Amino acid sequence: MRLSLGKADTILLALLCALVLGGALMFSSAAVGLLARGGSHISSVMFNHLVLGVGLGLIGAIIMYLIDYKLWRIYAPYVFAAGLLGTALVFVPGLGFEHGGGRRWLDLGITTVQPSEFLKLAGVIMAASVFTILRDDASDWKGVAAFLALVAAPGLLLAMQPDFGTLGIITISIFSVAIAAGLRFRYIALLALAGVTLLVLLSFTARYAYVYERIETFLFPHQQDERGDLFQVKQSLIAIGAGGATGVGLGQSLQKFTYLPEPMGDSIFAVIAEELGFLGSITVVGLFLLFAVRGYSIAARSPDLFGALLAVGISTYLVGEAFINIAAMLGLAPLTGIPLTFISQGGSAMLASLAAAGLLLNISRHVKKK
């Protein structure tokens, strides 16, 4: 066995390029829907996503690719603390602001930032560092305690915003690191059961009633009126069904004009399905599946435990986010507001995702070769 330095995994890089370039094309198509909605700010939307999101994201990916991933183990506590601090700043009057029922953004004057997007990667880095330190103790109660400690602070901050979609991604990503580190199945089952129970209990409170409404809409759609979440799901399914096998053609979606809520954001997969059909949809799903397989393959061949756990966490974060979004558009999961990785509108999400992908590519430079 030998270590390969300086050359990134070409398959992973090709998959990333396909998702980012294809995503930029589909975002541009979906953005045209703004014109029919009287949106006069389409140029600023395009600028924020393609320049600030994709452009700065690629710079972030290059930086993360060039910095040796082993250094992140040393600075993990500081990175995690910075992520928590940034997320907490949304509660500062005059700096953080509320939109769509959630207080999740910082107003920086020239642009806005959603700091919790960067907390996803910070949480994975911290989890990989903690479970590397635990090593042989990760399988017992110490692993459970570490997991609970890692999700406690993000959980509190994100519940206050509230943003259970982002919290879910962070929890799943850290959970995947704990599982890869050897956490026993009985603890995995107990933690999963406790998490679901807590979410259900919170949904019965007045503050988090929207969670209950989303779960109810998902479980009993025929008992709901055609407004809000149910309207979005139905319009998404109409768009997906209209695409047929090969789609209505690039740029020819009708649902993105007035009908489909958030065609550039949460619902962009529905636009893809309508314009490119089943073949285009299955291609997107296939690209993410291959990305996951390649990411976990890199984890399996990593030269050290930290690199392996980091690769598992990043792969789970990026691909899990995408599949939760797609499942929601297909009516297979409740709506969460989670973006479609590398494709949906959101400069912060794009920047964080590309930086995470750059770090995964960095790990691939050090993998063991036969």
N, C-alpha and C positions, 0 to 999 in steps of 0.2 A: 504494500500500500504506500502511496505517496501523496503529498499535499500539492495541490495546484493553486498557485498564486497569480493574481493579476488578470485572470480571464473569467468573466462572468458566465453564468449558465446561459448559453445561447438560446435554448428553448424557452426558458422563463422570460428572457429579454424579448424574444419574438412575440410571446403571448401578451406581454405588457404593452408592446408597441401596437399590436392589433387592437387591444381593448381601448387604449388611449386615442389612437387615430380614428378608429371606428366610432368611438364615443363622441369625439369632437364633431364628426360628420353628422351623427344623429342628433346631437344637441343643437347644432346649427339649424337642422330641419325643424326640430320641435320649437325652436325660438321664433320661427315665422308665425306661429300661432298667436304671438303677442300682438301682431298687427291687427288681427281681426277683433281683438279684445280692447282696441283703442290704446294699446301700449305704445307710447312715443319714446320709450327709453330702451328700445331693443339694442341700440348701439352700446349703451352702458352695461346692459346685461351680458352681451357678447364679450365686451372688454373684461368685465370682472371674472367671467368664467374662463375664457380662452387665454387671456394675458396674465391676470393675477392668479388664476387657479392653475391652469395647465402650464403656463410659462414659468411661474415661480415654483410650481410643483416639480417640474423637470430639473430646475436648478437645485431644489432641495434633494431630489433623488440622486443627482450627481454628487452632491456634498456627502450624503449618507453612504454612497457607494465608495467614496474615496477614504472615508474615516474607518479605520480598523474597528470592526464590530466589538472586539474585546474591550475597547476603552469604555463602551457603554455600561459594562458591568461595574466599573469603578465609579462612574458618575450617575448611576441609576437612581440613588436617593434624591440627588439634586434635580434630575430630570422629572422625576415623579412629583417632587415638591413644587417645581415650577408649573407643572400641568395642573396641580390642584389649586395653586395660587391664581393662575390665569382663569380657571373655571369659577373661582370664588369672586373674581373682580366684577362679574356681571351683576352683582348685588350692590355695587357702589353707585350711588345716585349720580346721574350726569355722565357716567361712563357706560354702564350696562343699560340695555333697554329691552322692552318686552314687545313681542310680535307673535300673533297667532296663538295667544294664550300661554306663551312660555317666555321666560326671561333668560335667554341663552346667548345673547350677542353683546359684543363690545363695539361702541361707536368710536372709531379712531379718526374721524373727520373725513379723510379721503376715501375710506372704505370701512366695512364692518368685518368683524372676525367672530367666529364661534369657537372659543377656546377649548370646549369639551372635545372637539374633534382631535386635538393634539393629545388630549388625555388618554385616548385610546392607545396610541403608540407608547406613551409614557408608562401606562399601566402594564403593557406587555413587557417592556424593558425591565421594569421593577420586579415583575413576577418572575421573569427568567433569572434575574440576579438572586432573588430570595430563595427560589427552589434549587438553584445551583449550590447555594450555601448549605441548605438543608440536606441535599443529596440523599443519603440512606434513610433519613428521618421523614422524608416527604410522604411515605406511605401510611403513617400513623396519625395520631391526633395533632401532631405538630404541623403536618401538612394542612389539616383542616383549619387550624388556628391561623396559619399563614394566609390561606385563601380568604378567610373572613376579615383579617386585618387589611388585606390589600383592597377589598371591595368596600370596606366600611366608609372611608372618607369620600371616595367618588360617589358611593350610594347616597350619602347624606346630601352632598352638594347637588347632585342631579335630581334627587327627589324634591328638593326645594325649588328647582327651576320651573316646572318639572320637565324631565326629559328621560322617560323610561326606555325609549328606543336606544339612545346612546348608552345608558346604563346596562341594557341587555347585551350590547356588543362587548362592552368592557368586561362584564361578568363572564360571558361565554369565552372570551379570549383568555382571560386569566384562568378560567376553569380548564381550558385545553392544556395550558402549561402545567397545571397541577396534575392532570391526568397523565400527561407525558412524563412527568417526574416520578410517577408511580403511585399516586393516590389510590387507595383501595376502592373496589367497586361499592362496598357497602356505604362508605363515606360519600361517594359520588351520588348514590341514590338518595341518601338522606339530605344532602345539600340541595339537590335538585328539587326534592319534595318540599323542603323548607322554603326555598325561593319562590316556588309556585304558590304555596300557601300564603306567604307574606304578600305577594302581589295581589292575590284574590281578596285578602282582608283589606288591603289599602284601597282597592277599587270600590269598597262599600262606604268609604268616607266621602264627605262632600267635596274636599279638595281634589280628590283623584277620581271623581265620578266619570270622567271621560274614559278612563281605563275600562271601567265596567261597561260603558256604552260600546266601546270597540269590541270587547269580548262578546257581548250580547249580539252585536251586529254580525259577528263572525259565526257564532253558534246558531243563531236563530234569524237568518236574514229575511225570511218570509214574514216575520212578525214585525218588521221595522218599516217606517215610512221611507220614501225614496229621497232622503235628504242626507247631508253630511257624509259620513263614512260610507254608507250603503250606496249613495249616489256615485261616489268615486269608484267603488268596486264595480258597480254595474256598468259604468261608462268604460272602465278599463276592459271588462269582459267583452263589451260590444266592439271595442277597438280591436282586441285580440281576435275575436271571431271574424270580423270584417276582413282581416288580413288573409285568411285562407291559407293555402299552401305556400304561395310565392309572394303575397303582399300586393297592395294596390300601387306600389311604386314609390321610390324615394322622393320625399317631399310632398306626397299626394294624400297624406292623412287628413281625414275630415274631423276626427275626434279632437285633434289638437286645437281646432278653431271653436272656441266657446264651450264645447261639451266636456272635455276631459280636464278635471282639476289638476293643477301642477304638471302640465305636459313636459316641462323641462326638468322637473324635480322628481318627486316620488313616482310619478306615473310615466316616466320616459320609456320604460320597458313596453308599455302598452302602445306607444307610438312606434317603437321598433317593430313590434309584432304586426301592427296594422300596415306599415309601409313595406316591410321585408317578409312578412308572413311567417309560417311555421318554420321554414328553412332558416330564415334570419334569426328567429327566436332561439331555435335549437343550437345555432352556431354560437350565440352569445352564452348560453348555458354551457355548451361544450368548452368554450374558451376558459370559463371560470373553473370548470371541473379539472381541466388540464393544468390550470394555474395551481389549484390545490394539490393535485398529485405531484407536480414538480416541486412545490414548496415543501411538502412533507418528505419528498425524496431527498431534498437538500438537508432537511433536518436529520434524516436517518444517516446521512453521510458526513455530518458535521464533525470536525475533529475534537470538539469538546462539548460538555453538557450545556454550557451557557448558549453556545451557538445553536445547538439542537432545539432547546426550549424556546429560544428567541424566534427561530424559523417556524416552529409549530404555532406560536402565538400570533405572529404576523400573518401567516397563511390563513389561520382561522378567522382573524379579524377582517381581512380583506375579502375573502370568499364568503364567509358567513354573512357579512353585511349584504353582499349582493344577492345571496339566495333568500334571505329574509325579505328583501325588497321584492324580488320576483314572486315569491310565494304569496305575498300580500296582494299583488296585482292579479294573480290567478285565483284569488279567493281561498287560498289554502292556508292562510295565516291572517291574524288580525292586522290592521294597518298600524304602522309604527312610526312613520315619518323618516325611516332610515333611507338614505340615498342608495342609488345603484352605483356601486364602486367604479371609479374612473369614468363615469358617464353622466350622472345626474348633475344638475346645477348646484353650485356651492363651492366657492373658492377655498374655504377653510378645509372642507372635506377632501377636495382634490389635492391640495397641498399636503395634507397629512397622509393621504393614501399613497401618493407618489413617493414621499419621503420614506414611508414604511417599505414600499417596494424596492427602493434604492438600498435600504438596509438588508433586505432579503437577498438582493443581488450581491451585496458585499459578502455575506456569509457564503454564498455559492463560490466565491473565489478561493475559499479555503477548504473545500470539500475533499474527502478522501476519494482517490481514484484507484481503480484496480490496475 
